[in-house]
Amino acid sequence: MFDIQFLDKNNERKYCWQTSWGLSIRSIGVMVMVHGDNKGLVLPPKLAKVQVVIVPILFKGTEEVVANKAKELEEVLLKAGIRVKVDDRENHTPGWKYNYWELKGVPLRIEIGPKDLGKGEVRAVIRHNGEKFQMKWDGLAEKVINFLDLLCKVLKVNEVLETIQKDMFVKAKEKRDSKLKTASNWETFMKYLNEGCMVLTPW
């Protein structure tokens, strides 16, 4: 169908037999195409280099306390085996950082500001669907935190990441299945192919 030809040993023009084997780096391209959106990458939590990014919202007079709380939360999540990063760069606004990490595809963003701390909460934003919700931060604001309380907070984050993983898989599978067609003759094969579908067909 691509009209790829070659000259054989008799100097005659012949068509190639083409095939494709193996799972390679092309799987990264597939992941980008299947999950990505107009904001950038959307990475499944199990594959993301950074699973959670913490963005402190710094206002004059509260910078130190908010930054300290962000670091405390980072330490808790790191101890639980979660790949987390605090974006404490001072030369960018919180909005710029949101866009930056959305482009990178980080599955979960946690925002911490003075108002959130006052309520004992943080704002969490899920990358793949944009869902926003508040998470209680009960004992984490204290200098000495009960280990079990910490464990509960960490488990909640792990549950969110697991939910994201499952939701992304279901969404991708539904998208794939909607484009998957079966053809038993050349005409049907070409029809579906030209419609941008993936076609299952006998050899």
C-alpha positions as CSV (number, residue, x, y, z in Angstrom):
1,M,0.0,0.0,0.0
2,F,3.0,2.3,0.5
3,D,4.4,1.3,-2.9
4,I,7.8,0.5,-1.4
5,Q,10.0,-1.4,-4.0
6,F,13.5,-2.6,-4.5
7,L,15.8,-4.0,-7.2
8,D,16.4,-7.7,-6.8
9,K,19.6,-9.7,-7.9
10,N,18.2,-9.8,-11.5
11,N,17.8,-6.0,-11.4
12,E,14.0,-6.4,-11.5
13,R,11.8,-4.1,-9.4
14,K,9.9,-6.0,-6.6
15,Y,7.6,-5.1,-3.8
16,C,8.9,-5.4,-0.2
17,W,7.4,-7.7,2.4
18,Q,6.9,-5.6,5.4
19,T,6.4,-6.5,9.1
20,S,7.0,-5.0,12.5
21,W,8.2,-6.8,15.6
22,G,8.7,-6.3,19.2
23,L,7.9,-3.8,21.9
24,S,10.5,-1.0,21.9
25,I,10.8,2.7,22.5
26,R,7.8,3.1,20.2
27,S,5.7,2.2,23.2
28,I,6.6,5.6,24.7
29,G,5.2,7.3,21.6
30,V,2.0,5.2,21.9
31,M,1.7,6.3,25.6
32,V,2.0,10.0,24.6
33,M,-0.5,9.7,21.8
34,V,-3.1,7.7,23.7
35,H,-3.1,9.7,27.0
36,G,-1.7,13.1,26.0
37,D,-4.0,16.1,25.6
38,N,-3.8,19.8,24.5
39,K,-2.0,20.7,27.8
40,G,0.8,18.2,27.2
41,L,1.8,14.8,28.5
42,V,-0.4,12.7,30.7
43,L,1.6,10.0,32.4
44,P,0.3,7.0,34.3
45,P,1.5,7.1,37.9
46,K,3.5,3.9,37.7
47,L,5.6,5.3,34.8
48,A,5.9,8.9,35.9
49,K,9.3,10.0,37.1
50,V,7.6,12.5,39.4
51,Q,4.3,11.2,40.7
52,V,3.3,14.1,42.9
53,V,4.4,17.7,42.6
54,I,3.9,20.1,45.6
55,V,3.4,23.8,44.7
56,P,3.6,26.2,47.7
57,I,1.6,29.3,47.3
58,L,3.8,32.0,48.8
59,F,2.4,35.3,50.1
60,K,4.4,38.0,51.8
61,G,4.7,37.3,55.5
62,T,3.8,33.5,55.2
63,E,6.6,32.3,52.9
64,E,8.6,30.5,55.5
65,V,5.7,28.6,57.2
66,V,4.2,27.5,53.9
67,A,7.6,26.5,52.5
68,N,8.4,24.5,55.6
69,K,5.0,22.7,55.5
70,A,5.7,21.8,51.8
71,K,9.0,20.3,52.7
72,E,7.4,18.3,55.6
73,L,4.9,16.8,53.3
74,E,7.6,16.0,50.7
75,E,9.5,14.0,53.4
76,V,6.4,12.1,54.5
77,L,5.6,11.0,50.9
78,L,9.3,10.2,50.1
79,K,9.4,7.9,53.1
80,A,6.3,6.1,51.8
81,G,8.0,5.4,48.5
82,I,6.2,8.1,46.5
83,R,8.2,10.0,43.9
84,V,7.5,13.6,44.9
85,K,9.0,17.0,44.3
86,V,8.5,20.4,45.8
87,D,8.6,23.2,43.2
88,D,9.9,26.0,45.4
89,R,11.4,28.2,42.7
90,E,10.9,31.8,43.5
91,N,11.3,33.2,40.0
92,H,7.9,31.7,38.7
93,T,4.3,32.3,39.7
94,P,2.1,29.4,40.9
95,G,0.1,29.6,37.7
96,W,3.3,29.2,35.6
97,K,4.3,26.2,37.7
98,Y,0.8,24.6,37.2
99,N,1.2,24.8,33.4
100,Y,4.8,23.6,33.6
101,W,3.9,20.4,35.5
102,E,0.8,19.8,33.5
103,L,3.0,19.9,30.4
104,K,5.3,17.3,32.0
105,G,2.3,15.0,32.8
106,V,2.8,14.7,36.6
107,P,-0.3,12.7,37.7
108,L,-1.1,14.6,40.9
109,R,-0.5,18.2,42.0
110,I,-0.8,19.4,45.6
111,E,-1.1,23.1,46.3
112,I,-0.4,24.5,49.7
113,G,-1.2,28.1,50.6
114,P,-1.8,30.1,53.8
115,K,-5.6,29.6,53.6
116,D,-5.2,25.9,53.1
117,L,-3.0,25.6,56.1
118,G,-5.5,27.6,58.1
119,K,-8.1,25.0,57.4
120,G,-5.7,22.1,57.9
121,E,-6.1,21.2,54.2
122,V,-4.3,21.1,50.9
123,R,-5.7,21.4,47.4
124,A,-5.1,18.3,45.1
125,V,-5.5,18.4,41.3
126,I,-5.5,15.2,39.2
127,R,-3.7,15.7,35.8
128,H,-5.7,13.4,33.6
129,N,-9.2,14.7,34.3
130,G,-8.6,18.1,36.0
131,E,-10.5,17.0,39.1
132,K,-9.8,19.2,42.1
133,F,-10.5,18.4,45.8
134,Q,-9.4,19.2,49.3
135,M,-7.4,16.8,51.3
136,K,-7.3,17.1,55.1
137,W,-3.9,17.6,56.6
138,D,-4.8,17.1,60.2
139,G,-1.7,16.3,62.2
140,L,0.8,17.2,59.5
141,A,0.9,20.9,60.6
142,E,2.4,20.0,64.0
143,K,6.1,19.6,64.6
144,V,5.6,16.1,66.2
145,I,3.2,14.0,64.2
146,N,1.9,10.6,65.2
147,F,3.3,7.9,62.9
148,L,-0.1,6.3,62.3
149,D,-1.6,9.6,61.4
150,L,1.2,10.1,58.9
151,L,0.6,6.7,57.5
152,C,-3.1,7.5,56.9
153,K,-2.3,10.6,55.0
154,V,0.2,8.7,52.8
155,L,-2.2,5.9,52.1
156,K,-4.7,8.4,50.9
157,V,-2.2,9.7,48.4
158,N,-1.4,6.2,47.3
159,E,-5.1,5.4,46.8
160,V,-5.5,8.5,44.6
161,L,-2.5,7.5,42.5
162,E,-3.9,3.9,42.1
163,T,-7.3,5.4,41.1
164,I,-5.6,7.6,38.5
165,Q,-3.8,4.5,37.1
166,K,-7.0,2.5,36.7
167,D,-9.0,5.4,35.3
168,M,-6.4,6.2,32.7
169,F,-6.2,2.5,31.6
170,V,-10.0,2.3,31.3
171,K,-10.1,5.6,29.3
172,A,-7.3,4.4,26.9
173,K,-8.9,1.0,26.4
174,E,-12.3,2.5,25.6
175,K,-10.6,4.9,23.1
176,R,-8.7,2.0,21.5
177,D,-11.8,-0.3,21.3
178,S,-13.8,2.5,19.6
179,K,-11.2,2.5,16.8
180,L,-10.7,-1.2,16.5
181,K,-12.3,-2.8,13.4
182,T,-12.3,-6.3,11.8
183,A,-12.0,-6.8,8.1
184,S,-12.0,-10.0,6.1
185,N,-11.5,-8.4,2.6
186,W,-9.3,-5.8,1.0
187,E,-12.1,-3.3,0.4
188,T,-13.3,-3.3,4.0
189,F,-9.7,-3.2,5.2
190,M,-8.9,0.0,3.1
191,K,-12.2,1.6,4.2
192,Y,-11.4,1.3,7.9
193,L,-7.8,2.2,7.4
194,N,-8.7,5.4,5.6
195,E,-11.1,6.2,8.4
196,G,-8.2,6.2,10.8
197,C,-9.0,2.9,12.5
198,M,-6.8,0.1,13.6
199,V,-7.8,-3.0,11.6
200,L,-7.7,-6.7,12.6
201,T,-7.4,-8.8,9.5
202,P,-6.1,-12.2,8.4
203,W,-2.8,-12.5,6.7
